[in-house]
Amino acid sequence: MRGVDMGNMVGLHIFIGFWLGAVFGSFINAAAMRTVADKKWWGSERSVCDSCGRVLSSPDLIPIISYIVLQGRCRSCKNPIPRRHIAAELTAGAAAALFVWKFGLTVPMLFAALMLPFLLFHALTDIESGYIYDSWALVMTASGLALRILGGLPAVVDGAMGAGLGFGFIFAIVIISRGGMGFGDAMLMLGIGAFLGWRCTILALYMGFLCGGFIVIPLLIMKKVSRKDHVPLGPFLAFGAFLTILLGAAVLRYFGFGVPWPWM
């Protein structure tokens, strides 16, 4: 019976994690889109329909459920609700559920949960506008380093090294490519490195570029994009960091490397 109860509790935690993630995904999506549009996303600012501008009521703002009940259309003007809204909610919900399943209620879960909104925000703004906002990247960096105080000075130093390595690697590519890659990507890796530490930052970079190659190379072959087209790197770097959070410890152990706090 105790095993069944524990299984039920884990399932409940994953369920709660999914819905909390979806709620934060909805908020981060709104913050990202308003930031791109140069609008306030805090204070008394209200959510409105993208088509008719009607202020949305509480029943319209329930993550995932409202989209399904409304059949993906505005209650007033009946125009389609952009799919990015439910995509952000589902993505954040699924990621949060995976983090709860992987880590439970632990310090690594705290790191992953705080990192997720920043990763989603940067991915969304880069997709929408091709721009990564330095202010958010700096807050992400400060948050990661502040959280590392829980692990003592070695953990803070590891985070600082990760931030420097992530930023320096992308910045070097920016210089070598003469602007072929954006400076914002370096700022994103500054924040990712602060959370992950230097070993996991190397892995996140590798996974990010690998995922980008899997998507972009076939598009180049099919001539859907050309070498001159701008392809946002931020979402791939964010996904590489996400994969590293889930798989990084196992990969490092497989190759005989030590796993740094808090990811061990």
C-alpha positions in Angstrom: 0.0 0.0 0.0 2.9 2.4 0.8 4.3 1.8 -2.7 1.0 2.6 -4.2 0.6 5.7 -2.1 4.1 6.9 -3.1 3.3 6.3 -6.8 0.1 8.3 -6.4 2.0 11.1 -4.8 4.6 11.2 -7.6 1.8 11.2 -10.2 0.1 14.0 -8.4 3.3 16.1 -8.2 3.9 15.5 -12.0 0.3 16.6 -12.7 0.6 19.7 -10.5 4.0 20.4 -12.2 2.4 20.2 -15.6 -0.3 22.7 -14.8 1.9 25.1 -13.0 4.3 25.0 -16.0 1.4 25.7 -18.3 0.4 28.7 -16.2 3.9 30.1 -16.3 4.2 29.2 -20.0 1.1 31.4 -20.6 2.5 34.3 -18.7 6.0 34.0 -20.3 4.4 33.9 -23.7 2.5 37.1 -23.0 5.6 38.7 -21.6 7.6 37.8 -24.6 5.1 39.0 -27.2 4.5 42.3 -25.3 8.2 42.8 -25.0 8.6 42.3 -28.7 5.8 44.7 -29.3 7.4 47.2 -26.9 4.4 47.1 -24.5 4.2 46.7 -20.8 3.8 43.1 -19.5 3.5 44.0 -15.8 1.2 46.0 -13.6 -2.4 46.7 -14.7 -1.8 45.7 -18.3 -4.5 43.3 -19.4 -4.5 40.5 -22.0 -6.4 41.2 -25.2 -7.4 39.3 -28.3 -4.7 39.6 -31.0 -7.3 40.3 -33.6 -10.1 42.5 -32.2 -8.4 43.9 -29.1 -11.1 42.8 -26.7 -9.9 42.5 -23.1 -9.9 38.8 -22.2 -11.8 37.6 -19.2 -10.8 34.9 -16.7 -12.6 32.1 -18.6 -10.6 33.0 -21.7 -7.2 32.8 -19.9 -7.3 29.2 -18.5 -4.1 27.6 -20.0 -4.8 24.9 -22.6 -8.4 24.4 -21.5 -9.7 27.8 -22.8 -8.1 27.1 -26.2 -9.8 23.8 -26.4 -13.2 25.0 -25.2 -13.1 28.0 -27.6 -11.9 25.7 -30.4 -8.9 27.9 -31.0 -11.0 31.0 -31.8 -11.7 34.3 -30.1 -15.1 34.3 -28.2 -16.0 37.7 -29.8 -14.6 38.0 -33.3 -14.2 34.3 -34.0 -10.8 34.8 -35.5 -8.2 32.1 -34.9 -6.1 32.4 -31.7 -2.4 32.2 -32.7 -1.1 28.7 -32.0 1.9 30.1 -30.3 -0.2 30.6 -27.2 -1.1 26.9 -26.7 2.3 25.8 -28.0 4.0 27.8 -25.2 1.6 26.5 -22.6 2.0 22.8 -23.6 5.8 23.2 -24.0 6.3 24.7 -20.5 3.8 22.3 -19.0 5.5 19.2 -20.5 9.0 20.5 -19.5 7.9 21.2 -15.9 6.3 17.7 -15.7 9.6 16.2 -16.9 11.6 18.1 -14.4 9.3 17.0 -11.5 9.5 13.4 -12.8 13.3 13.6 -13.1 14.3 15.4 -9.9 11.3 15.4 -7.5 11.2 18.3 -5.0 15.0 18.8 -4.8 17.6 21.5 -5.4 18.1 20.5 -9.0 14.4 20.9 -9.5 14.6 24.4 -8.1 17.4 25.2 -10.6 15.4 23.7 -13.5 12.2 25.4 -12.6 13.8 28.8 -12.3 15.7 28.3 -15.6 12.7 27.2 -17.6 10.9 30.6 -17.9 14.1 32.3 -19.1 14.7 29.6 -21.7 11.1 29.9 -23.0 11.2 33.7 -23.1 14.4 33.8 -25.1 13.3 31.1 -27.5 10.0 32.9 -28.1 11.4 36.4 -28.6 14.1 35.0 -30.9 11.5 33.2 -33.0 9.2 36.2 -33.1 11.7 39.0 -33.7 15.1 37.5 -34.2 16.2 39.3 -31.0 17.4 38.2 -27.6 16.9 40.8 -24.9 20.1 41.6 -22.9 18.2 42.7 -19.8 16.5 39.3 -19.5 19.8 37.5 -20.1 21.5 39.5 -17.4 18.6 38.8 -14.9 18.9 35.1 -15.8 22.7 35.3 -15.1 22.2 37.0 -11.8 19.5 34.5 -10.8 21.7 31.5 -11.6 24.7 32.8 -9.7 22.5 33.9 -6.7 20.9 30.4 -6.6 24.4 28.9 -6.6 25.1 30.5 -3.3 23.2 27.5 -1.8 26.2 25.3 -2.9 28.9 27.5 -1.5 31.8 29.3 -3.2 32.8 26.3 -5.5 29.3 26.3 -6.9 29.4 30.0 -7.5 32.8 29.8 -9.2 31.5 26.9 -11.4 28.6 29.1 -12.4 30.8 32.0 -13.2 33.1 29.8 -15.3 30.1 28.4 -17.1 28.8 31.9 -17.9 32.2 33.0 -19.1 32.7 29.9 -21.2 29.2 30.1 -22.8 29.5 33.8 -23.6 33.1 33.6 -24.8 32.5 30.7 -27.2 29.6 32.4 -28.9 31.2 35.8 -28.9 34.3 34.3 -30.6 32.0 32.9 -33.3 30.3 36.4 -33.7 33.7 38.0 -34.2 35.0 35.3 -36.6 31.8 35.3 -38.6 31.7 39.1 -38.7 28.1 39.3 -37.5 27.0 36.0 -39.0 25.7 35.1 -35.5 24.0 37.6 -33.2 25.5 39.0 -30.0 22.2 38.1 -28.2 23.1 34.4 -28.5 26.3 35.1 -26.5 24.1 36.8 -23.8 21.8 33.8 -23.8 24.7 31.5 -23.2 25.9 33.8 -20.4 22.7 33.1 -18.5 22.6 29.4 -19.4 26.2 28.9 -18.2 25.5 30.6 -14.9 22.9 27.9 -14.2 24.6 24.9 -15.6 28.3 25.4 -14.7 31.2 25.0 -17.2 31.0 21.2 -17.8 27.3 21.2 -18.5 27.6 24.4 -20.6 30.0 22.6 -23.0 27.4 19.8 -23.3 24.5 22.4 -23.8 26.5 24.1 -26.6 27.1 20.8 -28.3 23.5 19.6 -28.0 22.2 23.0 -29.1 24.3 23.1 -32.3 23.5 19.4 -32.9 19.8 20.0 -32.7 20.2 23.1 -35.0 22.0 21.0 -37.5 19.3 18.4 -37.6 16.8 21.0 -38.4 18.7 23.5 -40.6 20.7 21.1 -42.8 17.6 19.3 -44.2 16.0 22.7 -44.9 19.1 23.8 -46.7 19.1 20.6 -48.8 15.4 21.1 -49.6 16.2 24.7 -50.4 13.5 25.9 -47.9 16.2 28.3 -46.5 19.4 29.6 -48.0 22.7 30.3 -46.3 21.9 34.0 -46.3 18.6 33.5 -44.4 18.6 34.4 -40.7 17.8 31.2 -38.7 17.3 32.0 -35.0 19.8 30.1 -32.9 18.3 31.0 -29.5 15.6 28.2 -29.6 18.3 25.6 -30.3 20.5 26.8 -27.5 17.6 26.8 -25.2 16.6 23.3 -26.2 20.2 22.2 -25.8 20.1 23.5 -22.2 16.8 21.7 -21.6 18.3 18.4 -22.8 21.4 19.0 -20.7 19.2 19.5 -17.6 17.6 16.1 -18.2 20.5 14.1 -19.6 23.6 16.0 -18.7 24.5 14.0 -15.5 24.1 10.7 -17.3 26.2 11.8 -20.3 29.0 13.1 -18.1 29.1 9.9 -16.0 29.1 7.8 -19.2 32.3 9.5 -20.4 33.9 9.3 -16.9 33.5 13.0 -15.9 32.4 14.2 -12.5 28.9 15.7 -12.2 29.0 19.1 -10.6 26.6 20.4 -8.0 23.6 20.6 -8.2 23.2 18.3 -11.1 24.7 15.2 -9.6 
